[in-house]
């Protein structure tokens, strides 16, 4: 029984270094995707989460081997289990509510997934870590267009973020265009903070629903004289 075998048995061998390296690479890959989309948690956050989760898994597996004996028994899963609850607090900090819209859910879910990838890599389940990472990219790049292509119920509300110049009748024409394309307006709320910064420019949130095409409506509204910017709003979008 040589020194390399003892080092490997203690959890500080090349195998564990490889597991940490795998967690680092996969977590960084997920972080790059989030960074390119300019999300609140990007490359550094996701890499740190996955890398740390892998380390905690390895510590959970090997970190108490020196205290085990005939009268001492430990459950190695207890330390790893705390990763799940800890990531829950981190994810909660990424979710916030503005008016009646919840944002950051996808980013929080991705943080949770990255922690799972790190845990799988740290546990030596490299194939599962690779498959889940590939599944993440499939979710972001394949399911997104599919979800946007699905028909929208006329009862599903949509929200628009609209900025226009006051005194040119832009809001009246916007409301006429919305109703003309089959939408019903349920709320028009003025963003008072933006108006205090520039009294000549008004920013409003418009809630509407109907069977019409929201992308087509946005394209039409952006061409109205006096409208400076208009964007659709969902749980994971940002506005100018």
Secondary structure, 3 states (H helix, E strand, C coil): CCHHHHHHHCCCCHHHHHHHHHHHHHHHHHHHHHHHCCCCCCHHHHHHHHHHHHHHHHHHHHCCCCCCECCECCCCHHHHHHHHHHHHHHHHHHCEEECCEEECHHHHHHHHHHHHHHHHHHCCCHHHHHHHHHHHHHHHHHHHHHHHHCCCCCCCCEEEEEEEECCCCHHHHHHHHHHHCCEEEEEEEECHHHHHHCCCEEEEEEEEEECCCHHHHHHHHCCCCCEEEEEEECCCCCCC
